[in-house]
């Protein structure tokens, strides 16, 4: 079994230029955030969610709306 691991290094910027830089890097495709964005699924789709987890994706199950 292969482990799909990501290392996240966070920072906290308080200047508007920090946010603009981060957004520009994401827009240009230089930072891929798709792997760290959780998929939000209703609990009824638990099997699909577990399949995604097995592929290294983060999943959040909604218990109620």
mmCIF file as Biopython writes it, N, C-alpha, C and O atoms, coordinates in Angstrom:
data_model
#
loop_
_atom_site.group_PDB
_atom_site.id
_atom_site.type_symbol
_atom_site.label_atom_id
_atom_site.label_alt_id
_atom_site.label_comp_id
_atom_site.label_asym_id
_atom_site.label_entity_id
_atom_site.label_seq_id
_atom_site.pdbx_PDB_ins_code
_atom_site.Cartn_x
_atom_site.Cartn_y
_atom_site.Cartn_z
_atom_site.occupancy
_atom_site.B_iso_or_equiv
_atom_site.auth_seq_id
_atom_site.auth_asym_id
_atom_site.pdbx_PDB_model_num
ATOM 1   N N  . UNK A ? 1  ? 0.852   -1.184 0.000   1.0 0.0 1  A 1 
ATOM 2   C CA . UNK A ? 1  ? 0.000   0.000  0.000   1.0 0.0 1  A 1 
ATOM 3   C C  . UNK A ? 1  ? 0.892   1.239  0.000   1.0 0.0 1  A 1 
ATOM 4   O O  . UNK A ? 1  ? 1.892   1.300  0.715   1.0 0.0 1  A 1 
ATOM 5   N N  . UNK A ? 2  ? 0.523   2.193  -0.789  1.0 0.0 2  A 1 
ATOM 6   C CA . UNK A ? 2  ? 1.279   3.435  -0.910  1.0 0.0 2  A 1 
ATOM 7   C C  . UNK A ? 2  ? 0.660   4.499  -0.023  1.0 0.0 2  A 1 
ATOM 8   O O  . UNK A ? 2  ? -0.561  4.650  0.023   1.0 0.0 2  A 1 
ATOM 9   N N  . UNK A ? 3  ? 1.497   5.225  0.670   1.0 0.0 3  A 1 
ATOM 10  C CA . UNK A ? 3  ? 1.018   6.364  1.459   1.0 0.0 3  A 1 
ATOM 11  C C  . UNK A ? 3  ? 1.115   7.617  0.619   1.0 0.0 3  A 1 
ATOM 12  O O  . UNK A ? 3  ? 2.159   7.917  0.041   1.0 0.0 3  A 1 
ATOM 13  N N  . UNK A ? 4  ? 0.032   8.331  0.559   1.0 0.0 4  A 1 
ATOM 14  C CA . UNK A ? 4  ? 0.021   9.607  -0.146  1.0 0.0 4  A 1 
ATOM 15  C C  . UNK A ? 4  ? 0.149   10.687 0.913   1.0 0.0 4  A 1 
ATOM 16  O O  . UNK A ? 4  ? -0.809  10.982 1.627   1.0 0.0 4  A 1 
ATOM 17  N N  . UNK A ? 5  ? 1.312   11.266 1.013   1.0 0.0 5  A 1 
ATOM 18  C CA . UNK A ? 5  ? 1.542   12.251 2.057   1.0 0.0 5  A 1 
ATOM 19  C C  . UNK A ? 5  ? 1.878   13.602 1.446   1.0 0.0 5  A 1 
ATOM 20  O O  . UNK A ? 5  ? 2.600   13.695 0.454   1.0 0.0 5  A 1 
ATOM 21  N N  . UNK A ? 6  ? 1.351   14.620 2.048   1.0 0.0 6  A 1 
ATOM 22  C CA . UNK A ? 6  ? 1.653   15.997 1.671   1.0 0.0 6  A 1 
ATOM 23  C C  . UNK A ? 6  ? 2.200   16.705 2.887   1.0 0.0 6  A 1 
ATOM 24  O O  . UNK A ? 6  ? 1.752   16.461 4.007   1.0 0.0 6  A 1 
ATOM 25  N N  . UNK A ? 7  ? 3.142   17.559 2.683   1.0 0.0 7  A 1 
ATOM 26  C CA . UNK A ? 7  ? 3.645   18.380 3.772   1.0 0.0 7  A 1 
ATOM 27  C C  . UNK A ? 7  ? 3.170   19.805 3.540   1.0 0.0 7  A 1 
ATOM 28  O O  . UNK A ? 7  ? 3.438   20.404 2.499   1.0 0.0 7  A 1 
ATOM 29  N N  . UNK A ? 8  ? 2.469   20.332 4.518   1.0 0.0 8  A 1 
ATOM 30  C CA . UNK A ? 8  ? 1.977   21.699 4.426   1.0 0.0 8  A 1 
ATOM 31  C C  . UNK A ? 8  ? 2.823   22.585 5.318   1.0 0.0 8  A 1 
ATOM 32  O O  . UNK A ? 8  ? 3.056   22.280 6.487   1.0 0.0 8  A 1 
ATOM 33  N N  . UNK A ? 9  ? 3.266   23.663 4.756   1.0 0.0 9  A 1 
ATOM 34  C CA . UNK A ? 9  ? 4.008   24.647 5.514   1.0 0.0 9  A 1 
ATOM 35  C C  . UNK A ? 9  ? 3.189   25.925 5.481   1.0 0.0 9  A 1 
ATOM 36  O O  . UNK A ? 9  ? 3.042   26.553 4.433   1.0 0.0 9  A 1 
ATOM 37  N N  . UNK A ? 10 ? 2.668   26.296 6.607   1.0 0.0 10 A 1 
ATOM 38  C CA . UNK A ? 10 ? 1.799   27.459 6.665   1.0 0.0 10 A 1 
ATOM 39  C C  . UNK A ? 10 ? 2.552   28.711 7.062   1.0 0.0 10 A 1 
ATOM 40  O O  . UNK A ? 10 ? 3.633   28.664 7.649   1.0 0.0 10 A 1 
ATOM 41  N N  . UNK A ? 11 ? 1.958   29.797 6.730   1.0 0.0 11 A 1 
ATOM 42  C CA . UNK A ? 11 ? 2.488   31.079 7.176   1.0 0.0 11 A 1 
ATOM 43  C C  . UNK A ? 11 ? 1.309   32.006 7.386   1.0 0.0 11 A 1 
ATOM 44  O O  . UNK A ? 11 ? 0.201   31.772 6.904   1.0 0.0 11 A 1 
ATOM 45  N N  . UNK A ? 12 ? 1.580   33.028 8.098   1.0 0.0 12 A 1 
ATOM 46  C CA . UNK A ? 12 ? 0.506   33.967 8.377   1.0 0.0 12 A 1 
ATOM 47  C C  . UNK A ? 12 ? 0.963   35.348 7.948   1.0 0.0 12 A 1 
ATOM 48  O O  . UNK A ? 12 ? 1.914   35.904 8.499   1.0 0.0 12 A 1 
ATOM 49  N N  . UNK A ? 13 ? 0.292   35.878 6.984   1.0 0.0 13 A 1 
ATOM 50  C CA . UNK A ? 13 ? 0.631   37.212 6.514   1.0 0.0 13 A 1 
ATOM 51  C C  . UNK A ? 13 ? -0.480  38.172 6.866   1.0 0.0 13 A 1 
ATOM 52  O O  . UNK A ? 13 ? -1.660  37.827 6.802   1.0 0.0 13 A 1 
ATOM 53  N N  . UNK A ? 14 ? -0.110  39.339 7.226   1.0 0.0 14 A 1 
ATOM 54  C CA . UNK A ? 14 ? -1.122  40.328 7.599   1.0 0.0 14 A 1 
ATOM 55  C C  . UNK A ? 14 ? -1.203  41.467 6.606   1.0 0.0 14 A 1 
ATOM 56  O O  . UNK A ? 14 ? -2.086  42.322 6.681   1.0 0.0 14 A 1 
ATOM 57  N N  . UNK A ? 15 ? -0.271  41.462 5.678   1.0 0.0 15 A 1 
ATOM 58  C CA . UNK A ? 15 ? -0.287  42.541 4.690   1.0 0.0 15 A 1 
ATOM 59  C C  . UNK A ? 15 ? -1.106  42.100 3.481   1.0 0.0 15 A 1 
ATOM 60  O O  . UNK A ? 15 ? -1.033  40.938 3.083   1.0 0.0 15 A 1 
ATOM 61  N N  . UNK A ? 16 ? -1.869  42.991 2.902   1.0 0.0 16 A 1 
ATOM 62  C CA . UNK A ? 16 ? -2.645  42.641 1.707   1.0 0.0 16 A 1 
ATOM 63  C C  . UNK A ? 16 ? -1.773  42.074 0.590   1.0 0.0 16 A 1 
ATOM 64  O O  . UNK A ? 16 ? -2.234  41.230 -0.179  1.0 0.0 16 A 1 
ATOM 65  N N  . UNK A ? 17 ? -0.535  42.518 0.490   1.0 0.0 17 A 1 
ATOM 66  C CA . UNK A ? 17 ? 0.331   42.005 -0.570  1.0 0.0 17 A 1 
ATOM 67  C C  . UNK A ? 17 ? 0.603   40.514 -0.401  1.0 0.0 17 A 1 
ATOM 68  O O  . UNK A ? 17 ? 0.813   39.817 -1.394  1.0 0.0 17 A 1 
ATOM 69  N N  . UNK A ? 18 ? 0.603   40.008 0.828   1.0 0.0 18 A 1 
ATOM 70  C CA . UNK A ? 18 ? 0.805   38.573 1.065   1.0 0.0 18 A 1 
ATOM 71  C C  . UNK A ? 18 ? -0.338  37.765 0.455   1.0 0.0 18 A 1 
ATOM 72  O O  . UNK A ? 18 ? -0.112  36.733 -0.176  1.0 0.0 18 A 1 
ATOM 73  N N  . UNK A ? 19 ? -1.550  38.239 0.645   1.0 0.0 19 A 1 
ATOM 74  C CA . UNK A ? 19 ? -2.705  37.550 0.090   1.0 0.0 19 A 1 
ATOM 75  C C  . UNK A ? 19 ? -2.706  37.624 -1.432  1.0 0.0 19 A 1 
ATOM 76  O O  . UNK A ? 19 ? -3.007  36.638 -2.104  1.0 0.0 19 A 1 
ATOM 77  N N  . UNK A ? 20 ? -2.374  38.779 -1.968  1.0 0.0 20 A 1 
ATOM 78  C CA . UNK A ? 20 ? -2.334  38.922 -3.426  1.0 0.0 20 A 1 
ATOM 79  C C  . UNK A ? 20 ? -1.301  37.980 -4.024  1.0 0.0 20 A 1 
ATOM 80  O O  . UNK A ? 20 ? -1.554  37.358 -5.056  1.0 0.0 20 A 1 
ATOM 81  N N  . UNK A ? 21 ? -0.141  37.868 -3.390  1.0 0.0 21 A 1 
ATOM 82  C CA . UNK A ? 21 ? 0.905   36.965 -3.882  1.0 0.0 21 A 1 
ATOM 83  C C  . UNK A ? 21 ? 0.417   35.524 -3.855  1.0 0.0 21 A 1 
ATOM 84  O O  . UNK A ? 21 ? 0.584   34.799 -4.836  1.0 0.0 21 A 1 
ATOM 85  N N  . UNK A ? 22 ? -0.177  35.103 -2.758  1.0 0.0 22 A 1 
ATOM 86  C CA . UNK A ? 22 ? -0.670  33.727 -2.640  1.0 0.0 22 A 1 
ATOM 87  C C  . UNK A ? 22 ? -1.744  33.442 -3.686  1.0 0.0 22 A 1 
ATOM 88  O O  . UNK A ? 22 ? -1.709  32.395 -4.332  1.0 0.0 22 A 1 
ATOM 89  N N  . UNK A ? 23 ? -2.681  34.344 -3.860  1.0 0.0 23 A 1 
ATOM 90  C CA . UNK A ? 23 ? -3.745  34.149 -4.846  1.0 0.0 23 A 1 
ATOM 91  C C  . UNK A ? 23 ? -3.187  34.107 -6.268  1.0 0.0 23 A 1 
ATOM 92  O O  . UNK A ? 23 ? -3.661  33.329 -7.097  1.0 0.0 23 A 1 
ATOM 93  N N  . UNK A ? 24 ? -2.193  34.933 -6.552  1.0 0.0 24 A 1 
ATOM 94  C CA . UNK A ? 24 ? -1.584  34.934 -7.884  1.0 0.0 24 A 1 
ATOM 95  C C  . UNK A ? 24 ? -0.875  33.607 -8.148  1.0 0.0 24 A 1 
ATOM 96  O O  . UNK A ? 24 ? -0.973  33.064 -9.249  1.0 0.0 24 A 1 
ATOM 97  N N  . UNK A ? 25 ? -0.167  33.084 -7.158  1.0 0.0 25 A 1 
ATOM 98  C CA . UNK A ? 25 ? 0.520   31.794 -7.323  1.0 0.0 25 A 1 
ATOM 99  C C  . UNK A ? 25 ? -0.486  30.675 -7.589  1.0 0.0 25 A 1 
ATOM 100 O O  . UNK A ? 25 ? -0.229  29.794 -8.410  1.0 0.0 25 A 1 
ATOM 101 N N  . UNK A ? 26 ? -1.625  30.703 -6.902  1.0 0.0 26 A 1 
ATOM 102 C CA . UNK A ? 26 ? -2.659  29.689 -7.142  1.0 0.0 26 A 1 
ATOM 103 C C  . UNK A ? 26 ? -3.265  29.870 -8.531  1.0 0.0 26 A 1 
ATOM 104 O O  . UNK A ? 26 ? -3.472  28.892 -9.250  1.0 0.0 26 A 1 
ATOM 105 N N  . UNK A ? 27 ? -3.547  31.105 -8.910  1.0 0.0 27 A 1 
ATOM 106 C CA . UNK A ? 27 ? -4.146  31.380 -10.216 1.0 0.0 27 A 1 
ATOM 107 C C  . UNK A ? 27 ? -3.223  30.952 -11.352 1.0 0.0 27 A 1 
ATOM 108 O O  . UNK A ? 27 ? -3.687  30.424 -12.362 1.0 0.0 27 A 1 
ATOM 109 N N  . UNK A ? 28 ? -1.926  31.176 -11.193 1.0 0.0 28 A 1 
ATOM 110 C CA . UNK A ? 28 ? -0.946  30.805 -12.224 1.0 0.0 28 A 1 
ATOM 111 C C  . UNK A ? 28 ? -0.662  29.311 -12.270 1.0 0.0 28 A 1 
ATOM 112 O O  . UNK A ? 28 ? 0.063   28.840 -13.147 1.0 0.0 28 A 1 
ATOM 113 N N  . UNK A ? 29 ? -1.236  28.561 -11.321 1.0 0.0 29 A 1 
ATOM 114 C CA . UNK A ? 29 ? -1.010  27.125 -11.299 1.0 0.0 29 A 1 
ATOM 115 C C  . UNK A ? 29 ? 0.320   26.719 -10.688 1.0 0.0 29 A 1 
ATOM 116 O O  . UNK A ? 29 ? 0.724   25.561 -10.790 1.0 0.0 29 A 1 
ATOM 117 N N  . UNK A ? 30 ? 0.997   27.655 -10.061 1.0 0.0 30 A 1 
ATOM 118 C CA . UNK A ? 30 ? 2.292   27.355 -9.444  1.0 0.0 30 A 1 
ATOM 119 C C  . UNK A ? 30 ? 2.122   26.701 -8.085  1.0 0.0 30 A 1 
ATOM 120 O O  . UNK A ? 30 ? 3.054   26.085 -7.568  1.0 0.0 30 A 1 
ATOM 121 N N  . UNK A ? 31 ? 0.934   26.831 -7.502  1.0 0.0 31 A 1 
ATOM 122 C CA . UNK A ? 31 ? 0.599   26.156 -6.253  1.0 0.0 31 A 1 
ATOM 123 C C  . UNK A ? 31 ? -0.701  25.398 -6.490  1.0 0.0 31 A 1 
ATOM 124 O O  . UNK A ? 31 ? -1.732  25.998 -6.793  1.0 0.0 31 A 1 
ATOM 125 N N  . UNK A ? 32 ? -0.647  24.086 -6.351  1.0 0.0 32 A 1 
ATOM 126 C CA . UNK A ? 32 ? -1.822  23.247 -6.578  1.0 0.0 32 A 1 
ATOM 127 C C  . UNK A ? 32 ? -2.500  22.982 -5.243  1.0 0.0 32 A 1 
ATOM 128 O O  . UNK A ? 32 ? -1.984  22.236 -4.411  1.0 0.0 32 A 1 
ATOM 129 N N  . UNK A ? 33 ? -3.649  23.592 -5.048  1.0 0.0 33 A 1 
ATOM 130 C CA . UNK A ? 33 ? -4.356  23.426 -3.783  1.0 0.0 33 A 1 
ATOM 131 C C  . UNK A ? 33 ? -5.435  22.346 -3.846  1.0 0.0 33 A 1 
ATOM 132 O O  . UNK A ? 33 ? -6.113  22.091 -2.851  1.0 0.0 33 A 1 
ATOM 133 N N  . UNK A ? 34 ? -5.597  21.720 -4.990  1.0 0.0 34 A 1 
ATOM 134 C CA . UNK A ? 34 ? -6.660  20.724 -5.107  1.0 0.0 34 A 1 
ATOM 135 C C  . UNK A ? 34 ? -6.445  19.536 -4.185  1.0 0.0 34 A 1 
ATOM 136 O O  . UNK A ? 34 ? -7.414  18.900 -3.769  1.0 0.0 34 A 1 
ATOM 137 N N  . UNK A ? 35 ? -5.207  19.224 -3.859  1.0 0.0 35 A 1 
ATOM 138 C CA . UNK A ? 35 ? -4.944  18.079 -2.999  1.0 0.0 35 A 1 
ATOM 139 C C  . UNK A ? 35 ? -5.214  18.370 -1.528  1.0 0.0 35 A 1 
ATOM 140 O O  . UNK A ? 35 ? -5.369  17.438 -0.738  1.0 0.0 35 A 1 
ATOM 141 N N  . UNK A ? 36 ? -5.273  19.615 -1.152  1.0 0.0 36 A 1 
ATOM 142 C CA . UNK A ? 36 ? -5.518  19.946 0.247   1.0 0.0 36 A 1 
ATOM 143 C C  . UNK A ? 36 ? -6.926  20.465 0.497   1.0 0.0 36 A 1 
ATOM 144 O O  . UNK A ? 36 ? -7.331  20.637 1.647   1.0 0.0 36 A 1 
ATOM 145 N N  . UNK A ? 37 ? -7.667  20.712 -0.562  1.0 0.0 37 A 1 
ATOM 146 C CA . UNK A ? 37 ? -9.056  21.128 -0.402  1.0 0.0 37 A 1 
ATOM 147 C C  . UNK A ? 37 ? -9.881  19.883 -0.102  1.0 0.0 37 A 1 
ATOM 148 O O  . UNK A ? 37 ? -9.844  18.926 -0.875  1.0 0.0 37 A 1 
ATOM 149 N N  . UNK A ? 38 ? -10.615 19.876 0.989   1.0 0.0 38 A 1 
ATOM 150 C CA . UNK A ? 38 ? -11.410 18.681 1.287   1.0 0.0 38 A 1 
ATOM 151 C C  . UNK A ? 38 ? -12.620 18.574 0.377   1.0 0.0 38 A 1 
ATOM 152 O O  . UNK A ? 38 ? -13.209 19.578 -0.025  1.0 0.0 38 A 1 
ATOM 153 N N  . UNK A ? 39 ? -12.973 17.360 0.066   1.0 0.0 39 A 1 
ATOM 154 C CA . UNK A ? 39 ? -14.251 17.102 -0.598  1.0 0.0 39 A 1 
ATOM 155 C C  . UNK A ? 39 ? -15.291 17.016 0.496   1.0 0.0 39 A 1 
ATOM 156 O O  . UNK A ? 39 ? -15.101 16.294 1.474   1.0 0.0 39 A 1 
ATOM 157 N N  . UNK A ? 40 ? -16.377 17.735 0.351   1.0 0.0 40 A 1 
ATOM 158 C CA . UNK A ? 40 ? -17.463 17.693 1.332   1.0 0.0 40 A 1 
ATOM 159 C C  . UNK A ? 40 ? -18.572 16.842 0.732   1.0 0.0 40 A 1 
ATOM 160 O O  . UNK A ? 40 ? -19.123 17.160 -0.322  1.0 0.0 40 A 1 
ATOM 161 N N  . UNK A ? 41 ? -18.886 15.752 1.427   1.0 0.0 41 A 1 
ATOM 162 C CA . UNK A ? 41 ? -19.892 14.814 0.945   1.0 0.0 41 A 1 
ATOM 163 C C  . UNK A ? 41 ? -20.926 14.559 2.029   1.0 0.0 41 A 1 
ATOM 164 O O  . UNK A ? 41 ? -20.608 14.589 3.217   1.0 0.0 41 A 1 
ATOM 165 N N  . UNK A ? 42 ? -22.173 14.304 1.617   1.0 0.0 42 A 1 
ATOM 166 C CA . UNK A ? 42 ? -23.161 13.894 2.615   1.0 0.0 42 A 1 
ATOM 167 C C  . UNK A ? 42 ? -22.793 12.503 3.128   1.0 0.0 42 A 1 
ATOM 168 O O  . UNK A ? 42 ? -22.160 11.722 2.418   1.0 0.0 42 A 1 
ATOM 169 N N  . UNK A ? 43 ? -23.182 12.206 4.338   1.0 0.0 43 A 1 
ATOM 170 C CA . UNK A ? 43 ? -22.822 10.937 4.959   1.0 0.0 43 A 1 
ATOM 171 C C  . UNK A ? 43 ? -23.331 9.740  4.144   1.0 0.0 43 A 1 
ATOM 172 O O  . UNK A ? 43 ? -22.777 8.644  4.228   1.0 0.0 43 A 1 
ATOM 173 N N  . UNK A ? 44 ? -24.379 9.961  3.366   1.0 0.0 44 A 1 
ATOM 174 C CA . UNK A ? 44 ? -24.917 8.870  2.537   1.0 0.0 44 A 1 
ATOM 175 C C  . UNK A ? 44 ? -23.920 8.412  1.472   1.0 0.0 44 A 1 
ATOM 176 O O  . UNK A ? 44 ? -24.026 7.299  0.955   1.0 0.0 44 A 1 
ATOM 177 N N  . UNK A ? 45 ? -22.957 9.268  1.146   1.0 0.0 45 A 1 
ATOM 178 C CA . UNK A ? 45 ? -21.943 8.907  0.139   1.0 0.0 45 A 1 
ATOM 179 C C  . UNK A ? 45 ? -20.645 8.459  0.812   1.0 0.0 45 A 1 
ATOM 180 O O  . UNK A ? 45 ? -19.551 8.743  0.324   1.0 0.0 45 A 1 
ATOM 181 N N  . UNK A ? 46 ? -20.780 7.761  1.930   1.0 0.0 46 A 1 
ATOM 182 C CA . UNK A ? 46 ? -19.618 7.346  2.702   1.0 0.0 46 A 1 
ATOM 183 C C  . UNK A ? 46 ? -18.678 6.454  1.903   1.0 0.0 46 A 1 
ATOM 184 O O  . UNK A ? 46 ? -17.461 6.556  2.054   1.0 0.0 46 A 1 
ATOM 185 N N  . UNK A ? 47 ? -19.216 5.583  1.059   1.0 0.0 47 A 1 
ATOM 186 C CA . UNK A ? 47 ? -18.345 4.688  0.297   1.0 0.0 47 A 1 
ATOM 187 C C  . UNK A ? 47 ? -17.478 5.481  -0.682  1.0 0.0 47 A 1 
ATOM 188 O O  . UNK A ? 47 ? -16.280 5.225  -0.797  1.0 0.0 47 A 1 
ATOM 189 N N  . UNK A ? 48 ? -18.074 6.433  -1.380  1.0 0.0 48 A 1 
ATOM 190 C CA . UNK A ? 48 ? -17.313 7.297  -2.282  1.0 0.0 48 A 1 
ATOM 191 C C  . UNK A ? 48 ? -16.247 8.056  -1.502  1.0 0.0 48 A 1 
ATOM 192 O O  . UNK A ? 48 ? -15.115 8.197  -1.965  1.0 0.0 48 A 1 
ATOM 193 N N  . UNK A ? 49 ? -16.607 8.543  -0.317  1.0 0.0 49 A 1 
ATOM 194 C CA . UNK A ? 49 ? -15.661 9.262  0.511   1.0 0.0 49 A 1 
ATOM 195 C C  . UNK A ? 49 ? -14.487 8.394  0.940   1.0 0.0 49 A 1 
ATOM 196 O O  . UNK A ? 49 ? -13.340 8.840  0.911   1.0 0.0 49 A 1 
ATOM 197 N N  . UNK A ? 50 ? -14.764 7.170  1.334   1.0 0.0 50 A 1 
ATOM 198 C CA . UNK A ? 50 ? -13.680 6.275  1.739   1.0 0.0 50 A 1 
ATOM 199 C C  . UNK A ? 50 ? -12.783 5.917  0.560   1.0 0.0 50 A 1 
ATOM 200 O O  . UNK A ? 50 ? -11.576 5.744  0.727   1.0 0.0 50 A 1 
ATOM 201 N N  . UNK A ? 51 ? -13.362 5.807  -0.621  1.0 0.0 51 A 1 
ATOM 202 C CA . UNK A ? 51 ? -12.548 5.563  -1.815  1.0 0.0 51 A 1 
ATOM 203 C C  . UNK A ? 51 ? -11.596 6.736  -2.068  1.0 0.0 51 A 1 
ATOM 204 O O  . UNK A ? 51 ? -10.441 6.536  -2.442  1.0 0.0 51 A 1 
ATOM 205 N N  . UNK A ? 52 ? -12.087 7.943  -1.863  1.0 0.0 52 A 1 
ATOM 206 C CA . UNK A ? 52 ? -11.233 9.128  -2.025  1.0 0.0 52 A 1 
ATOM 207 C C  . UNK A ? 52 ? -10.136 9.172  -0.965  1.0 0.0 52 A 1 
ATOM 208 O O  . UNK A ? 52 ? -8.992  9.514  -1.265  1.0 0.0 52 A 1 
ATOM 209 N N  . UNK A ? 53 ? -10.482 8.827  0.261   1.0 0.0 53 A 1 
ATOM 210 C CA . UNK A ? 53 ? -9.482  8.788  1.331   1.0 0.0 53 A 1 
ATOM 211 C C  . UNK A ? 53 ? -8.381  7.788  0.984   1.0 0.0 53 A 1 
ATOM 212 O O  . UNK A ? 53 ? -7.204  8.047  1.236   1.0 0.0 53 A 1 
ATOM 213 N N  . UNK A ? 54 ? -8.758  6.654  0.408   1.0 0.0 54 A 1 
ATOM 214 C CA . UNK A ? 54 ? -7.770  5.643  0.018   1.0 0.0 54 A 1 
ATOM 215 C C  . UNK A ? 54 ? -6.819  6.169  -1.049  1.0 0.0 54 A 1 
ATOM 216 O O  . UNK A ? 54 ? -5.706  5.664  -1.200  1.0 0.0 54 A 1 
ATOM 217 N N  . UNK A ? 55 ? -7.263  7.193  -1.795  1.0 0.0 55 A 1 
ATOM 218 C CA . UNK A ? 55 ? -6.413  7.802  -2.826  1.0 0.0 55 A 1 
ATOM 219 C C  . UNK A ? 55 ? -5.639  9.008  -2.285  1.0 0.0 55 A 1 
ATOM 220 O O  . UNK A ? 55 ? -4.959  9.708  -3.036  1.0 0.0 55 A 1 
ATOM 221 N N  . UNK A ? 56 ? -5.750  9.240  -0.979  1.0 0.0 56 A 1 
ATOM 222 C CA . UNK A ? 56 ? -4.989  10.326 -0.374  1.0 0.0 56 A 1 
ATOM 223 C C  . UNK A ? 56 ? -5.707  11.652 -0.288  1.0 0.0 56 A 1 
ATOM 224 O O  . UNK A ? 56 ? -5.097  12.663 0.060   1.0 0.0 56 A 1 
ATOM 225 N N  . UNK A ? 57 ? -6.984  11.669 -0.595  1.0 0.0 57 A 1 
ATOM 226 C CA . UNK A ? 57 ? -7.743  12.922 -0.537  1.0 0.0 57 A 1 
ATOM 227 C C  . UNK A ? 57 ? -8.342  13.127 0.841   1.0 0.0 57 A 1 
ATOM 228 O O  . UNK A ? 57 ? -8.640  12.167 1.552   1.0 0.0 57 A 1 
ATOM 229 N N  . UNK A ? 58 ? -8.516  14.387 1.210   1.0 0.0 58 A 1 
ATOM 230 C CA . UNK A ? 58 ? -9.180  14.709 2.466   1.0 0.0 58 A 1 
ATOM 231 C C  . UNK A ? 58 ? -10.682 14.779 2.203   1.0 0.0 58 A 1 
ATOM 232 O O  . UNK A ? 58 ? -11.125 15.365 1.215   1.0 0.0 58 A 1 
ATOM 233 N N  . UNK A ? 59 ? -11.452 14.177 3.094   1.0 0.0 59 A 1 
ATOM 234 C CA . UNK A ? 59 ? -12.899 14.157 2.933   1.0 0.0 59 A 1 
ATOM 235 C C  . UNK A ? 59 ? -13.534 14.599 4.248   1.0 0.0 59 A 1 
ATOM 236 O O  . UNK A ? 59 ? -13.113 14.189 5.330   1.0 0.0 59 A 1 
ATOM 237 N N  . UNK A ? 60 ? -14.544 15.433 4.132   1.0 0.0 60 A 1 
ATOM 238 C CA . UNK A ? 60 ? -15.364 15.845 5.275   1.0 0.0 60 A 1 
ATOM 239 C C  . UNK A ? 60 ? -16.776 15.384 4.994   1.0 0.0 60 A 1 
ATOM 240 O O  . UNK A ? 60 ? -17.346 15.701 3.950   1.0 0.0 60 A 1 
ATOM 241 N N  . UNK A ? 61 ? -17.341 14.633 5.928   1.0 0.0 61 A 1 
ATOM 242 C CA . UNK A ? 61 ? -18.701 14.165 5.768   1.0 0.0 61 A 1 
ATOM 243 C C  . UNK A ? 61 ? -19.662 15.112 6.486   1.0 0.0 61 A 1 
ATOM 244 O O  . UNK A ? 61 ? -19.445 15.487 7.638   1.0 0.0 61 A 1 
ATOM 245 N N  . UNK A ? 62 ? -20.723 15.487 5.782   1.0 0.0 62 A 1 
ATOM 246 C CA . UNK A ? 62 ? -21.791 16.297 6.385   1.0 0.0 62 A 1 
ATOM 247 C C  . UNK A ? 62 ? -22.797 15.351 7.021   1.0 0.0 62 A 1 
ATOM 248 O O  . UNK A ? 62 ? -23.309 14.442 6.368   1.0 0.0 62 A 1 
ATOM 249 N N  . UNK A ? 63 ? -23.071 15.569 8.279   1.0 0.0 63 A 1 
ATOM 250 C CA . UNK A ? 63 ? -24.039 14.718 8.962   1.0 0.0 63 A 1 
ATOM 251 C C  . UNK A ? 63 ? -25.453 15.239 8.804   1.0 0.0 63 A 1 
ATOM 252 O O  . UNK A ? 63 ? -26.400 14.453 8.810   1.0 0.0 63 A 1 
ATOM 253 N N  . UNK A ? 64 ? -25.617 16.534 8.665   1.0 0.0 64 A 1 
ATOM 254 C CA . UNK A ? 64 ? -26.950 17.134 8.490   1.0 0.0 64 A 1 
ATOM 255 C C  . UNK A ? 64 ? -26.776 18.459 7.786   1.0 0.0 64 A 1 
ATOM 256 O O  . UNK A ? 64 ? -25.735 19.106 7.899   1.0 0.0 64 A 1 
ATOM 257 N N  . UNK A ? 65 ? -27.791 18.853 7.067   1.0 0.0 65 A 1 
ATOM 258 C CA . UNK A ? 65 ? -27.765 20.154 6.380   1.0 0.0 65 A 1 
ATOM 259 C C  . UNK A ? 65 ? -28.648 21.129 7.067   1.0 0.0 65 A 1 
ATOM 260 O O  . UNK A ? 65 ? -28.756 22.276 6.634   1.0 0.0 65 A 1 
#
